[in-house]
């Protein structure tokens, strides 16, 4: 049985590492979670601790938790055990190429539901056995936006990031650019220090989004070198296609793995014809939202001037 203290500690630990966590509880007919029957699942589908009382149900719950953790839009979801099993069977149909293997696996998965109706099942009250429901509660770390460069573009990106509820940090090695005169919002953290030292002082996690918009390509490249192997959700660097290609090629010659270079968004932002710092900030944050939400950046309208231009 997981205690409230253990759950709180697990959540704090996961969020501190920039990882989301799912808390899965069995619900009563009165829509109350049974505190003694809980499961903690991380974003990789690993069972952190706890149990719902049955290994099969734990497995199905972990699989469903992964899909919820990958979808930033979902915070609280209730599903029945039957729905979880049906989801598993459908997934099996997609993954199995052998008809015989598919049939055997499907029978095994459908057989899992027997424990829910087994009179000897004692993991929850017998009155729940006909319609077991699970409550999935998702705890997510705060989204972090780290901006390298406090110039006009960096200032606009910081404002846009705050509007989208990011926890914003701005780094610049010039004290007059990492200042409250440039960034009056007290919620924005300012670091006036060498770019490399400042980046090394930060804990970069899967909740981090890094925007490199310094005053010159030399500083951009230094920042990129420092963060490219870190587990950030997003890394973007400003610059023309020619300049960013040159930097990519130089880093490749220096031994940076091609798969790491492919993860860098450079030139940064969506192509919306942006010219002003504010427009560039919109293009950058739009790309970050696209990465988080899984969009494609195409106009939604199937008619009108944008549709005809495609």
C-alpha positions in Angstrom: 0.0 0.0 0.0 1.3 3.4 -0.9 1.1 6.1 1.7 0.3 9.7 1.0 3.9 10.6 2.1 5.4 8.0 -0.4 3.2 9.4 -3.3 4.2 13.0 -2.4 7.9 12.1 -2.3 7.7 10.2 -5.7 5.9 13.1 -7.4 8.4 15.6 -6.0 11.3 13.5 -7.2 9.9 13.1 -10.7 9.0 16.7 -11.1 12.4 17.7 -9.9 13.9 15.6 -12.7 11.5 17.2 -15.2 9.5 14.0 -15.7 5.7 13.6 -15.6 4.1 11.0 -13.4 0.8 9.2 -13.5 -1.1 8.2 -10.3 -3.6 5.4 -11.0 -6.3 4.6 -8.5 -9.2 2.2 -8.3 -12.5 4.0 -7.9 -15.5 3.1 -5.9 -19.1 3.3 -7.0 -19.3 6.6 -5.2 -16.5 8.0 -7.4 -14.0 8.0 -4.6 -10.4 6.7 -5.1 -9.4 3.9 -2.9 -6.2 5.2 -1.3 -4.9 1.7 -0.4 -4.9 0.7 -4.1 -2.7 2.9 -6.2 0.0 2.7 -8.8 2.7 5.2 -9.9 3.8 5.1 -13.5 6.5 7.2 -15.2 6.6 8.5 -18.8 8.6 5.4 -20.0 5.8 3.1 -18.8 7.9 1.9 -15.8 6.1 1.0 -12.7 7.6 3.3 -10.1 5.8 1.7 -7.1 2.5 0.3 -5.9 -0.1 -2.1 -7.3 -3.7 -2.2 -8.2 -3.9 -5.7 -6.8 -3.4 -7.7 -10.0 -0.4 -8.0 -12.3 -2.6 -8.0 -15.4 -4.4 -4.9 -14.4 -1.1 -3.2 -13.5 0.2 -4.0 -17.0 -2.8 -2.6 -18.8 -2.8 0.5 -16.5 0.9 1.2 -17.2 0.3 0.9 -21.0 -2.6 3.4 -20.8 -0.7 5.8 -18.5 2.1 6.0 -21.1 -0.3 7.3 -23.8 -1.8 9.9 -21.3 1.7 11.0 -20.2 2.6 11.6 -23.9 -0.4 13.8 -24.4 0.0 17.2 -22.7 -3.7 17.9 -22.9 -4.7 15.1 -20.5 -4.7 15.7 -16.8 -7.5 13.6 -15.3 -9.0 10.6 -17.0 -11.4 7.8 -15.9 -11.6 4.5 -17.8 -13.1 1.1 -17.1 -11.1 -2.0 -16.9 -12.9 -3.3 -19.9 -11.9 -0.3 -21.9 -8.2 -0.9 -21.0 -8.4 -4.5 -22.1 -10.1 -3.5 -25.4 -7.4 -1.0 -26.0 -4.7 -3.7 -25.4 -6.4 -6.1 -27.8 -6.6 -3.4 -30.5 -2.9 -2.7 -30.0 -2.2 -6.4 -30.4 -4.1 -6.5 -33.7 -1.8 -3.7 -35.0 1.4 -5.3 -33.8 1.0 -9.0 -34.6 1.6 -10.1 -38.2 1.0 -13.8 -37.4 -2.7 -14.6 -37.3 -2.1 -17.5 -34.9 0.1 -15.5 -32.6 -2.5 -12.7 -32.7 -5.3 -15.1 -31.7 -3.4 -16.6 -28.9 -2.3 -13.3 -27.5 -5.9 -11.9 -27.8 -7.3 -14.9 -25.9 -4.7 -14.4 -23.2 -5.5 -10.7 -22.9 -9.3 -11.2 -22.9 -8.8 -13.9 -20.3 -7.2 -11.3 -18.0 -10.7 -9.8 -17.3 -11.7 -13.0 -15.6 -10.0 -11.8 -12.4 -12.4 -8.9 -12.2 -15.4 -11.2 -12.0 -13.7 -13.9 -10.0 -15.5 -14.3 -6.6 -12.1 -15.0 -4.9 -10.7 -11.7 -6.1 -10.0 -9.6 -3.0 -8.1 -6.6 -4.3 -11.3 -4.4 -4.1 -14.8 -4.7 -2.7 -16.8 -7.4 -4.6 -19.5 -4.9 -5.5 -16.9 -3.3 -7.8 -16.0 -6.4 -9.7 -18.6 -5.9 -12.4 -17.5 -2.4 -13.3 -14.0 -1.6 -12.1 -13.0 2.0 -13.0 -9.6 3.5 -12.8 -8.7 7.1 -12.2 -5.6 8.4 -13.9 -4.2 11.7 -12.4 -1.2 13.2 -14.3 1.4 15.4 -12.5 3.6 17.4 -14.9 6.7 19.5 -14.2 6.4 23.2 -15.0 7.5 24.0 -18.6 10.8 25.8 -18.7 12.0 28.2 -21.3 15.8 28.9 -21.3 16.7 31.9 -23.5 20.3 32.4 -24.4 20.5 36.1 -25.4 18.9 39.2 -23.9 18.6 41.3 -27.1 15.5 42.4 -28.8 14.5 38.9 -29.9 15.3 37.4 -26.5 13.1 40.0 -24.8 10.2 39.3 -27.1 10.6 35.5 -26.7 10.6 36.0 -22.9 7.3 37.9 -23.0 5.7 35.3 -25.3 6.9 32.5 -23.1 5.4 34.1 -20.0 2.1 34.5 -21.8 2.2 30.8 -22.4 2.9 30.1 -18.8 6.5 29.0 -19.2 9.0 29.3 -16.3 11.5 31.7 -18.1 15.2 32.0 -17.6 17.3 34.5 -19.6 21.1 34.3 -19.9 23.4 37.0 -21.3 27.1 37.7 -20.5 26.3 41.4 -20.6 25.0 42.7 -17.3 23.1 45.6 -19.0 21.2 43.0 -21.1 20.4 40.6 -18.3 18.8 43.4 -16.3 15.4 44.4 -15.0 15.5 47.4 -17.4 15.2 44.9 -20.2 13.1 42.4 -18.4 10.8 44.1 -15.9 8.8 41.0 -15.2 9.9 39.8 -11.8 8.9 36.2 -12.7 11.7 36.0 -15.3 14.9 34.7 -13.9 18.0 36.6 -15.1 21.6 35.3 -15.2 24.3 37.7 -16.1 27.3 35.4 -16.7 29.4 33.5 -19.2 27.0 31.5 -21.4 28.7 28.1 -20.7 29.0 28.6 -17.0 25.4 29.8 -16.8 24.1 26.8 -18.8 26.1 24.4 -16.6 24.5 25.9 -13.5 21.1 25.0 -14.8 19.4 21.6 -14.5 18.2 20.8 -18.0 15.4 18.2 -18.1 12.8 16.9 -20.5 10.7 19.8 -19.5 13.3 22.3 -20.7 13.0 24.3 -24.0 16.1 26.1 -25.1 16.1 29.1 -27.4 19.5 30.3 -28.7 19.3 33.9 -29.9 22.6 35.5 -28.9 24.2 38.5 -30.5 26.5 36.5 -32.8 27.1 33.1 -34.4 30.2 32.4 -32.2 28.1 32.7 -29.0 25.2 30.7 -30.7 27.6 27.8 -31.5 29.1 27.8 -28.0 25.6 27.6 -26.4 24.6 24.8 -28.8 27.7 22.8 -28.1 26.9 23.0 -24.4 23.3 21.9 -24.5 23.1 19.6 -27.6 23.6 16.4 -25.6 21.2 17.5 -22.8 17.7 15.9 -22.5 15.9 19.1 -23.4 12.5 18.8 -25.1 13.4 21.5 -27.6 16.6 23.2 -28.8 16.4 25.9 -31.4 19.0 28.3 -32.8 18.5 31.5 -34.7 20.3 32.2 -38.0 20.1 31.9 -41.7 20.0 28.5 -43.3 23.5 29.0 -44.6 24.9 30.0 -41.2 23.2 27.2 -39.3 24.3 24.6 -41.9 27.9 25.8 -41.4 27.6 25.4 -37.7 26.1 21.9 -38.0 28.9 20.8 -40.3 31.6 22.2 -38.0 30.1 20.4 -35.0 29.8 17.2 -37.0 33.5 17.4 -37.8 34.2 17.9 -34.1 32.4 14.6 -33.3 28.9 15.6 -32.4 26.6 12.7 -33.3 24.4 13.2 -36.4 21.2 12.2 -34.5 21.8 15.0 -32.0 22.3 17.5 -34.7 19.0 16.4 -36.4 17.2 17.3 -33.2 18.2 20.9 -33.3 15.6 23.3 -34.8 17.8 25.6 -36.9 16.9 28.0 -38.4 14.6 28.4 -35.5 10.8 28.9 -35.7 8.0 28.3 -38.2 8.2 30.1 -41.5 5.4 32.7 -41.2 7.4 35.5 -42.9 8.4 37.0 -39.5 10.5 40.2 -39.6 10.1 42.1 -36.3 11.4 40.7 -32.9 7.8 40.2 -31.8 6.9 38.3 -35.0 10.0 36.1 -34.7 9.0 35.4 -31.1 5.6 34.2 -32.3 7.2 32.0 -34.9 9.5 30.5 -32.3 6.8 29.8 -29.7 4.5 28.4 -32.4 7.2 25.9 -33.2 7.6 25.0 -29.5 3.9 24.5 -29.2 3.9 22.3 -32.4 6.7 20.1 -30.9 4.8 19.8 -27.6 1.3 19.2 -29.1 2.2 17.2 -32.2 0.8 19.6 -34.8 2.0 20.0 -38.4 2.0 23.8 -38.8 -0.4 23.8 -41.8 -3.3 26.2 -42.0 -6.5 24.6 -40.7 -8.7 26.2 -43.4 -9.3 24.0 -46.4 -10.6 27.0 -48.3 -9.6 30.7 -48.5 -6.3 32.4 -49.5 -3.9 30.2 -47.4 -5.4 27.0 -48.7 -5.1 28.2 -52.3 -1.5 29.1 -51.7 -0.6 25.6 -50.7 
